Amino acid sequence: MKECIACHSGQIKQVDIITRDKEFTLIENSEAVVSPQSDKSHKIIKFVCLNCGFINLYAEDYF
């Protein structure tokens, strides 16, 4: 089970982040794929802690 790196709570949800001007919206259980200039692509995974609101982003390589 994933844990928040800020408060160590187990209340984590995977989300997508949509930005508009200075505001953002979180949408539950979504993933975004970006294609960098190299041959590798990365899956950007985003989690939000429901306890403290910390947003954690990380990328995984996939082929």
GUDO-759369 format. One record per residue (C-alpha): residue number from 1; x, y, z. Coordinates in steps of 0.5 Angstrom, whole numbers. Each point is the difference from the previous one (the first is absolute). Layout:
BEGIN
<NUM, <X, Y, Z>>
...
This chain:
BEGIN
<1, <0, 0, 0>>
<2, <3, 7, -2>>
<3, <1, 5, 6>>
<4, <0, 8, 0>>
<5, <8, 2, 0>>
<6, <-2, 6, 4>>
<7, <-5, -2, 5>>
<8, <0, -8, -1>>
<9, <-7, -1, 0>>
<10, <-3, -6, -4>>
<11, <-5, 5, -3>>
<12, <3, 0, -7>>
<13, <-4, 1, -7>>
<14, <3, 0, -7>>
<15, <-3, 6, -4>>
<16, <1, 4, -6>>
<17, <2, 7, 0>>
<18, <-4, 5, -4>>
<19, <3, 8, 0>>
<20, <-3, 6, -2>>
<21, <3, 7, 1>>
<22, <2, 0, 7>>
<23, <-5, -6, 2>>
<24, <0, -7, 0>>
<25, <-5, -6, 0>>
<26, <2, -7, 3>>
<27, <-4, -6, -4>>
<28, <0, -7, 4>>
<29, <3, -6, -4>>
<30, <3, 3, -6>>
<31, <7, 0, -3>>
<32, <4, 4, -5>>
<33, <5, -2, -5>>
<34, <5, 5, -3>>
<35, <5, -2, -6>>
<36, <7, 3, 1>>
<37, <4, 1, -6>>
<38, <4, -6, 2>>
<39, <-3, -7, -2>>
<40, <-2, -1, 7>>
<41, <-7, 2, 3>>
<42, <-1, 1, 7>>
<43, <-7, -1, 3>>
<44, <-1, 6, 5>>
<45, <-3, -3, 7>>
<46, <-4, 5, 4>>
<47, <-2, -1, 7>>
<48, <-3, 4, 5>>
<49, <-1, -1, 8>>
<50, <-7, 1, 2>>
<51, <3, 1, 7>>
<52, <5, 6, -1>>
<53, <-1, 2, -7>>
<54, <7, -2, -2>>
<55, <0, -1, -8>>
<56, <6, -5, -2>>
<57, <2, -1, -7>>
<58, <5, -5, -3>>
<59, <1, -3, -7>>
<60, <1, -7, -2>>
<61, <3, -2, -6>>
<62, <-4, -5, -5>>
<63, <2, -3, -7>>
